[in-house]
Amino acid sequence: MEEKKDIGQSYLDQLDMKPPKESKLLYFQFSAKYGETTGRKMLTDLYRKIREFEENPEYLSEFYEMKNESLDKALLFNSGYQADNYRQMCNWIVANHDVFGKKILDAGCECGIMSCFLGMAFPESQITAVDRSPNAIKAARELADRLDVHNITFINADVTNLPGQKYDTVFAMRLLQENCKMEHVMSSYNMLKAEADDFAENIHDFAKKLSALVAEDGYLVSAERCDVDPVFLGWMQKLNECGLAGVPQCYREFVCQEMENEGRIQVFVARNSGMEDVNEVYRFWCACQTVHTE
């Protein structure tokens, strides 16, 4: 039997992303790239910024600005924490190419890794890549130039503020935590549906604006590290409420190696074809739960 080609790995190789197997090796990679003193300080400053989440409400936007102040720095950091996510997502995109239309929005494109892959995978499509981090957009443009990809328009903006636009496919990867006050959702609830409903209400404005960007019969591709839990159920419920019904055959869960840890990414496709029965959403979620436990 012919071995299936790992296109995602080929793309990582093209980006020279070499994910370390242990977190301490990321320090060595930064030191090798920038010198021991500078490299270690870069990584230490990034970790320090993440730890400001309790006292600094702007910590996340500041973190992304810091991480993306240069493309090489962004690629190096992301190789430690997201490389396997990217690899598996790229392979999924190729296998599910039929949900990607001529007008594609990469919502929250960060430094452009997935935007550029979409641009290369769908050369006849026009990609619009949006991120609210100025440094991320700058790095993304540099990556597109480096890869000689020319069918992408990069926009520095909040994706929820795009006026009157419609896309055949809205691609949204790992956006939920940045658009929901998680501490208000995952505290001390006792019942699954109560938690899911609370999350769905919390994410209402974001989901409504994101869904409004999807053209009639277009698709939203969501790849989130939210586990098969109340957050994921709430996200499904809210998208359905906005008229985007799930496409069960496209569902996939990735188990991604993140240095010495494993992370899980739920890839979920919804089509702008009208709201379906809420019980069907719950049944879909239960089926995803079965896939997760297997």
Secondary structure, DSSP 8 states (H G I E B T S, - for coil): ------HHHHHHHHHT----SSHHHHHHHHHHHH-HHHHHHHHHHHHHHHGGGGT-TTHHHHHHHHHTSSHHHHHHHHHHHTHHHHHHHHHHHHHTGGG--SEEEEET-TTSHHHHHHHHH-TTSEEEEEES-HHHHHHHHHHHHHHT--SEEEEES-GGG-TT--EEEEEEES-GGGGS-GGGTSSS--SHHHHHHHHHHHTHHHHHHHHTTEEEEEEEEEEE---SSHHHHHHHHHHHHTTEEE-GGG-EEEEEEETTEEEEEEEEEEEES----HHHHHHHHHHHHHHHH-
